[in-house]
């Protein structure tokens, strides 16, 4: 087994990446996508028989979702279009789950932009490149 990872937690990396992508002057807007479910109510009046509630886009969906505003075809120069953006944040040693890979592939197959980012520096590089992208799982 390799060395234990001792760097920043995924949550900290994610917050920094979101700040970089959403900074003024960039063509990105992202939002946190919390995924999960509530299985029972803990209030004293309840007997725990509430219907489960799921939240988030889908099981395996990205940590950050949003829009990347890009210029389209030469004959439409100056017009802008929003492209769905899915950003999965991992630590340098984190791995995508089977569900995450499937969800990111679906977004990519439908023309969305998919990124798996492991550091704030990677977010800076994407902003500086101005939008060149490809699926990187």
N, C-alpha and C positions, 0 to 999 in steps of 0.2 A: 504494500500500500504506500502511496506517495505521501509527501509532507502534508500536514494539516494546514488548511487555509486559515490565515489569521488576519486577513485584510478587512476592509469595510463590509458591513452586512449589505445584502442585496437591497434592502429598503433605502439605505443611505446612497448607494450608487444610483438607484432609480430616481430619487429626489434630485440629485445633481444633474442627471441626464435630462429629466423633464425641464428643469430650469434653463438648461442650455438650449434645448429645442424650442422652448416657448419664449426665448428672449426677444426683445423688440428688434425688428429688422430681419428676423428669420422668416422663412416661408412655411414654418411648421406650427401647428397647434395641437397639443396632446392633452389627454385627460387620463387619470388613473382609472383602471378597470379592475375593481375588486370582484373576484369570483368566489362563490361559495353558496352555502345554504344555511338556513336557520331551521333546526329540527324541533325545538320545543320552546315554549314560553316559560320564563322563570318567575313570573309574577305570582303573588300569593293567591289571587283569585282563580288562577288557571290550574287545570289538572294535567297539563302537558299534552292535551289532545288537539292542538292546533295543526293545521295543514302545513307541511314543510314549504318554505319559500326559498326559491333559488334566486340569486342575483349575479350580475355580470353578464357579459355577452354570451359566453358558452364555456363549457368545460374545456380547459386547455387554451382559452383565448389569451391574448397578450396582456402584459402588465399595463402598457400604455397604448392607447388608441387615439387616432386623431386624423387630421387632414394635412396634406402637404400640397401647397398651392404651386402649380407648375404652369409654365407657358406651353401651349400646344401648337400643333401644325404650323408650317410656314405661312399658309394663307390666312391663318387666324392670329398672326403676331399681335401681341398686346392683350389678347384675351387670356383669362385665367380660368383654371379648372381645379377643383379640389379632388385629391386622390386620397382614398382611405389609407391610413398609416397604422401599422401594428408594430409596436416595439416591445420585444420580450427582453427583460433585463435579467442578466445572470452574473454571478460572481465570475472571476477568471476561471474557476474550475467547475462552475455549475453546468448542468446538462439539461437539454430540453427533454421533456417527457414525450411519450408517444402521442398523447393528445395535443400537446403544444405544437409538435411538428406537423400534425395533420391540420390543425387550425391555421397555422402560418402558411402552409402549402395552399390551402383553400383561398386565403386572402390573396396570395400571389397569383394563383390561377385565374382569379377574377380581376386582375389588373391592379390590385392594391400594392402598396409599398410595404415590404417586410424587412425588419431589422432585428438582429439579435445583438445587443450591445452589452459589453462587459466592463465598461469604464466611461467616465465622463469625457475622456479624451477621444473616444470613438464617436461620441455625439458631436464634439467640436469638429472632427474631421468631416462628418456628413454635412454639417452646416456649411463648412468652408468649400466642399465640393459642389454645393449648390444643387444637389439632387440626383447625381448619377447613382444608380442602385441596382441591386440584384439580390435574389434570395440567398441569404447566408445563414444556414442553420448550423 
